[in-house]
Amino acid sequence: MKKPIFLRKGEIEMSGLKEHIFLIGFMGAGKTSTSRALSHMLGVKETDTDAMIVEKEGCQISVIFEKKGEEYFRNLETGILDDIKIMEPCIISCGGGMVLREENVLKMKEMGKILFLSATPETIYTHVKDSLSRPLLNGNMNIPYIKKLMDERVPKYLAASDAVIVTDGLDPKGVAAKIAGTYLKNI
Ligand code: S3P
């Protein structure tokens, strides 16, 4: 197991996680790339709820939305949390809508810590503007729409989270280092 390189002598040496770490936040906040960077930094496994759904269903998220609808996708999302429950503690990047169901939040809280990666609508827009794989933004790829959806969602992200990590201006390695250096060393 790799040790994190940024901890000073005498600080906690992580040798695995005691419980899951869920990364939540809006589409394009950098959850997946941060999860990978954090996984590399800490030497622990990571997974992604969207990727798990794609593997289980054998088709892309946009196709699931198109053919089966959002409600079907949300049911899959809730079901994935049961698969995660039986996994070794790891880092989990969640789809941006995971917090929409209270039951999902309760399940995540039972399994570990929840970190909210926050970003401004402008930052989000720069990350998602060329994306064709986010059905909720199809035809709505603009800052006012992102802001509107974020205003509805941010209270849910805040209510669910154990900590908020402001990511604007940071790359995934920077966000991972911030998480590890400011948050994880205290748990
Ligand atoms: C969604 C976010 C997406 C994906 C789906 C719905 C949402 O994941 O789960 O398109 O409702 O915010 P990312 O947050 O990884 O883009």
Residues whose N, C-alpha, C, O or C-beta is under 5 A from the ligand:
A	BS01	S3P	G25 F26 M27 G28 D50 I61 C94 G95 G96 G97 S133 R134 P135
